[in-house]
Amino acid sequence: MDKLIIGIIVILTFQQATSQDVGADNIKSTRELYFIVDTIQTKYKYNPTLRINWMDSIIELNYTTRIKYDLEQARKFRRDSTYIPSSSDTVKMNELWRTGAQNCHSYALEKFFNSIHLADSLFTKWTSLKENRYMNSILVNSFTKTKSFETKRKKCKECAFDKGSIIVFRNKWGTPIHTVYYDGQFFHSKYGTLPAKAEHNIDLILKIYWDSTKIEEFKLDDKKLVDFVKIKKEKS
């Protein structure tokens, strides 16, 4: 009898461990959700493009590997083959490259994953989604839309969002032209090559993205992540 009871306990413990092997709480890093397919060299030596398989959807990110003043590019931009930059010009240009290395989509995702303590090496200050459409791919595969609001006269009076959500601004064609992270108090927003800002009012962002016709709220879909990781483990 004792051996039978012990055997049942072992079986139940094994089944419980197996059922809990893949769960939202057991996903500790975004590394479980993607892998690098290819690295594409661009005309900028220190800014290659990474082709990523993100939850079985291909996305592309520009990845800044080094900040270095490009004299040749500066001369082409100024149409002056004899141009010699001053030390202040070099500092300003390098700072521009640094702040411009990450765009709004990557910044919002970085803030989001940090907020839920999910280790993330993909969305950093050195990466930016190459095109807006790749943000759509991430949203479809990993998130669920929880709210949607129409904008009127560059304002969103009815807008009310939940803490810890991703907020997406779309134009009349449905393109996600801007993404921010909302922490319950501030909207964390990155504007192109400018440093990131924490806005207290969403209308301040709408003044910049005035062509937004819809603002949507998204939350991470745990089931999508769990199902993906479970299937990946079954295939391996």
C-alpha positions in Angstrom: 0.0 0.0 0.0 2.8 2.4 1.0 4.6 1.7 -2.3 1.3 2.3 -4.2 0.8 5.7 -2.5 4.4 6.7 -3.1 4.0 5.7 -6.8 0.8 7.8 -7.1 2.5 10.8 -5.5 5.4 10.5 -7.9 3.1 10.3 -10.9 1.0 13.3 -9.8 4.1 15.3 -9.1 5.5 14.5 -12.5 2.3 15.4 -14.2 2.0 18.7 -12.3 5.6 19.6 -13.2 5.0 18.8 -16.8 1.8 20.8 -17.0 3.6 23.8 -15.4 6.7 23.4 -17.6 5.3 25.9 -20.1 3.5 28.8 -18.5 3.5 32.6 -18.6 5.4 32.7 -15.3 8.1 30.4 -16.7 8.9 32.5 -19.7 11.8 34.5 -18.4 13.2 36.1 -21.6 12.2 37.4 -25.0 14.9 35.1 -26.3 12.3 32.3 -26.0 10.2 34.1 -28.5 12.6 34.9 -31.4 15.8 34.0 -33.2 18.0 35.9 -35.7 17.5 34.7 -39.2 20.0 36.8 -41.0 22.1 39.9 -40.8 21.9 42.3 -43.7 24.8 44.7 -44.2 23.6 48.2 -45.2 25.4 51.2 -46.7 26.1 52.3 -43.1 28.9 50.2 -41.8 27.8 50.2 -38.1 24.1 50.0 -38.7 23.2 46.5 -40.2 19.7 45.2 -40.4 18.7 42.1 -38.5 16.0 39.8 -39.9 14.3 38.3 -36.9 11.8 35.4 -36.6 9.5 36.8 -33.9 7.0 34.1 -32.9 7.0 32.7 -36.5 6.6 36.2 -38.0 9.5 37.9 -39.8 10.4 41.4 -38.6 13.4 43.6 -39.3 15.4 45.8 -37.0 18.1 48.3 -37.6 20.9 47.6 -35.1 23.6 50.2 -34.3 26.8 48.5 -33.4 29.0 51.5 -32.9 28.8 55.3 -32.8 31.4 56.8 -35.1 31.5 60.0 -37.0 31.2 59.3 -40.7 33.2 62.1 -42.4 32.5 60.8 -45.9 28.7 60.8 -45.3 28.9 64.2 -43.7 30.7 65.6 -46.8 28.1 64.0 -49.1 25.3 65.5 -47.0 26.9 69.0 -47.2 28.0 68.5 -50.8 31.4 69.7 -49.8 34.4 67.3 -50.3 36.7 69.6 -48.3 34.5 69.9 -45.2 36.3 69.4 -41.9 34.1 69.1 -38.8 34.8 71.0 -35.7 34.9 69.2 -32.4 31.4 70.5 -31.5 30.1 69.3 -34.8 31.4 65.8 -34.1 29.9 65.7 -30.7 26.5 66.9 -31.9 26.5 64.4 -34.8 27.5 61.5 -32.6 24.8 62.4 -30.1 22.3 62.5 -32.9 23.3 59.0 -34.0 23.0 57.8 -30.4 19.5 59.2 -29.7 18.3 58.2 -33.2 19.4 54.6 -32.8 16.1 53.6 -31.2 12.7 54.5 -32.5 9.3 54.8 -30.7 8.3 51.1 -31.3 11.5 49.7 -29.9 11.4 52.1 -27.0 7.9 51.3 -26.0 8.5 47.6 -26.1 11.7 48.0 -24.1 9.8 49.9 -21.4 7.0 47.3 -21.4 9.2 44.2 -21.1 11.2 45.9 -18.4 8.0 46.6 -16.5 7.0 43.0 -16.4 10.6 41.9 -15.6 11.0 39.9 -18.8 14.6 39.8 -19.8 15.0 41.5 -23.2 18.0 41.9 -25.4 16.2 42.7 -28.6 14.4 46.0 -28.0 17.2 48.3 -26.7 18.5 51.8 -27.1 20.5 50.4 -30.1 17.6 48.9 -32.1 14.7 50.3 -34.1 12.0 48.5 -36.1 12.8 49.2 -39.7 9.2 49.7 -40.8 5.9 50.4 -39.0 4.3 47.3 -40.4 6.6 45.2 -38.2 5.0 46.6 -35.1 1.7 45.2 -36.4 3.3 41.8 -36.6 4.5 41.9 -33.0 1.0 43.1 -31.8 -0.8 40.4 -33.7 1.4 37.6 -32.5 2.0 38.7 -28.9 -0.6 41.1 -27.7 -4.4 41.6 -27.5 -6.2 44.8 -28.3 -8.2 45.8 -25.2 -9.4 49.3 -26.1 -9.9 51.6 -29.1 -10.7 55.3 -29.4 -11.4 57.7 -32.2 -9.6 61.0 -32.2 -11.3 64.3 -32.9 -9.6 67.6 -33.7 -6.2 66.3 -32.6 -7.6 65.3 -29.2 -8.9 62.2 -27.5 -11.2 63.3 -24.7 -12.6 59.9 -24.1 -9.2 58.2 -23.9 -8.6 56.2 -20.6 -6.0 53.6 -20.4 -4.9 50.9 -18.0 -1.6 50.8 -16.3 1.1 48.8 -17.9 -0.3 48.9 -21.5 1.1 49.5 -24.9 -0.6 52.4 -26.7 -0.6 52.6 -30.5 -1.5 55.6 -32.7 -2.8 54.7 -36.1 -3.4 56.9 -39.2 -6.4 56.6 -41.6 -4.8 53.7 -43.4 -4.5 51.8 -40.1 -0.7 52.1 -40.0 0.8 52.1 -36.5 2.7 55.5 -36.8 3.6 55.8 -33.1 3.8 53.6 -30.0 4.2 54.5 -26.4 4.2 52.7 -23.0 1.8 53.8 -20.3 2.8 53.2 -16.7 -0.4 54.4 -15.2 0.8 58.0 -14.8 3.0 58.9 -17.8 3.1 58.0 -21.5 6.7 57.1 -22.3 7.3 58.3 -25.8 10.3 58.5 -28.2 10.2 61.1 -31.0 12.5 60.1 -33.8 16.0 61.2 -33.2 15.0 63.2 -30.1 15.5 61.9 -26.5 12.6 60.0 -25.0 10.0 61.9 -22.9 7.5 61.0 -20.2 4.3 62.9 -21.2 1.5 63.3 -18.7 -1.2 64.0 -21.3 -1.9 62.0 -24.4 -3.0 65.1 -26.3 0.6 66.3 -26.2 1.6 63.3 -28.3 -1.4 63.9 -30.6 -0.1 67.4 -31.4 2.9 65.7 -33.0 1.1 62.8 -34.5 -1.8 65.0 -35.6 -2.7 62.6 -38.5 -3.7 59.9 -36.0 -7.3 58.8 -36.4 -7.4 56.0 -33.8 -5.6 55.2 -30.6 -5.6 51.6 -29.4 -4.6 49.9 -26.1 -2.8 46.5 -26.1 -1.9 44.1 -23.4 0.4 41.1 -23.5 -1.5 37.9 -24.4 -0.1 35.2 -22.1 -1.8 32.4 -23.9 -0.2 33.3 -27.3 3.2 33.3 -25.7 2.6 30.0 -23.8 1.2 28.3 -26.8 4.1 29.4 -29.0 6.8 28.2 -26.5 5.0 24.9 -25.9 4.8 24.2 -29.6 8.5 25.2 -30.0 9.5 22.8 -27.3 7.4 20.0 -28.8 9.2 20.5 -32.1 12.7 20.5 -30.6 
